Amino acid sequence: MSEAKRFNPKKHAVLLEAAREAKWHPRALLRQVGVQPGQVVVDLGCGPGFWTFPLADLVTSTGVVWALDISREMLDALMARHPPEQVHTMCIELPRIPLPAASADLIWAAFVVHEIEPLDYLMREIQRVLKVGGRVAVLDWRPDAVHEDGPPRAHRLDVGVIRNGLQTAGLTLLDSPWQHEDAYLVMAQKGR
């Protein structure tokens, strides 16, 4: 993971602000992505749990959410919010994803892929961890975003870089159910 591109974990409170909820509508977006009860979902770069809690609600107590982050401080902030039992946290060093092969129905990577190097290693790890038929959804900042939220524009990845990386790793691109003036959503699936 690129140190220069990493979000400062001391600023984790900003990731839980009501304005962010109003902008991204996490439950609605995750429903569009297709999160279902009983699924095993990986929240890659989970931070303090902005997406983790809605993911846990959608997979219900019959599913599992693996909340993975490089920062112990971020994971401590998540745990201080008392997540439900189906949430399991793990402090990791990306791009490696230390979960078994073919163990996840969905990998959710929100606003984190632009921080991870080398990108091709991450994409291979995503492909490895997904079950056959499993999907990945990458939500990240547009270099041409309307607003100035998010990382410096020089740190952002063009949507084509993400699409190419997923395809090169052997995943099949899917139509995205959502786009935004400040972010893009790229989805892909693992075939047989």
N, C-alpha and C positions, 0 to 999 in steps of 0.2 A: 504494500500500500504506500502511496506517495505521501510522505510526511508533509510536504509543502501544500498538498491539496486537501489534507484532512480537515474536517470540521472540528473546531475547538470544543472539546467536551465540556469545558467550563461554561459554555454558552448553551447548555442543553435545555434550559428553561424556555428559550425562544422557540424550540421545536414543539412545544406543547401549548403555545398560545392559541386563544380562541380565533384570532384572525387567520391562523394557518388552517384550522378546522374548517372555517367558512370558505377558504380559498380552494381546498383540495377535496372536501366532502369524502373522507376516507371510506366510510361504510358503503356509500353509493358506488364509488369507484371500484372497490374490491368486489362488490356484487357483480358489476359489469365484467370484471376480469374472470368471474366464475368461481369464486371461493365457495365451497360447499361443506355442509356438515360431514364430519368424519375424515376429512382430508388431513394429510400431513403437509404442513406449509413451512417453508423456511423464510423468515424475515431477515434478509441479508443486510447487515448494517442497520440494525434495529434502533440504535440510539436509545432514547428514554421511553420508547414504546408507542410513539404516535400512531404507527400502523399496527403494532403488535396487538393492542387491545381490540380494535375492530376485527382483526384476523381471528383472534380467539373467540369473539362473539359469533362469527360466521362459521367456524369449524365446529363450534359447540364443544361440550365436554366429551364428545365421541372422537374428536380430532386432536391434533397436536400442532402447536406452533413452536418451532425452534427459533428463538430470538438470538441471533448471532451478531456480535459486535467486537471490534478490535479494542474498544475502550472499556476498562473495568468501571470507570466513573459513569459511563453511559448505562451500563448494565445495573449498577447500584441505583441509579436514578429510576430505572424501570422497576426494579424490585421494590423500591420504596413506595411505589404506587399499588402494590399488592395485586399482581396479576393473578388470574385464575389458574387452577392446577394444570390445565392443558398447555400452559406456557412453560417452556424449558429454556433457560439461558445458557449461553456458552461464550466465553471470551476466546476469540480466535485471531489468527494472523492471516488476513486475506492476502493473496487470492485463494489460498487453500481453504476448502470447506471440509472440516473433519467429521463428516457424516458418512454412513455406509453408501455404497453404490446402490442405485435404484431404490432409494428410500423416501423420496419426496414426490408428492403430487403436484406441488407448485413451489416455485422459488420466486419470491417477491423481492425485488431489488429497487428500492425507492431512493432516489437522490444519492446514490453511493457509487455507482459504477464508474463515474468520471474520476473518482479518487483512487481507483485500483489499478495497479500495474504489476506484472504485465497483463494486459487485457486478454490476450489469447489463452493464458493459463486459467484465468477466471472462467472464461467461456467453456473450456474443456471440463473444468470442475462442475459447472452447472449441468452440463450434459451428463456427466458421470453420476451425479447425485439424483437426477430425475428418474422416476419410473418410466417405463415405456408408456407413452400416452400422456406423460406429465408435461406441464407447461412452465415456462418462465415468463415473467412480466417485468420489464425494465422501464421504470419511470425515472426520467432524468431531465435536467435543465436544457432548454434549447439555447444554442449559441445566439440565435436571433430573437430571444425573448423580448416581449414588450416591456416588462418591468425589470427592475434591477435586483430583485430578490435573488438569493442563491449565491453560488460561488462566482469568482471573477470569470468573465466570458472566456478568457484564455484557458481556463481549466475545463470547460465544457466540451463534450464530445458531440460531433454531428451525428444525427440519427443514422446516417449511412454507415458509420463506423460500427455502431451497435448491431445493425442488421447484418452486416458483413461478418462480424465476429461470431454471431450466433449461427449463421449458415456455415461458416468455416468449421465450427465445432460439431457440425452434423445435425443441427436442429432445423426444423421447417418453420419458416415464418408464417404467422397467422395474421389475419386482418385485425387491426386494433379497434376496439369499440369506443375509443375516446382519444381526443387530442385537446390541447390547451395552448393558449397564446404564450405561455411561459415554459411549458414542458411538453415532452412527447412520451408516448407509451408504445413500447415495442413488445410484441408477444411472439413466442415461438413454442414449438412442441417437439418432444422427442418421439421419433418414429420407431419402428421395429428394428 
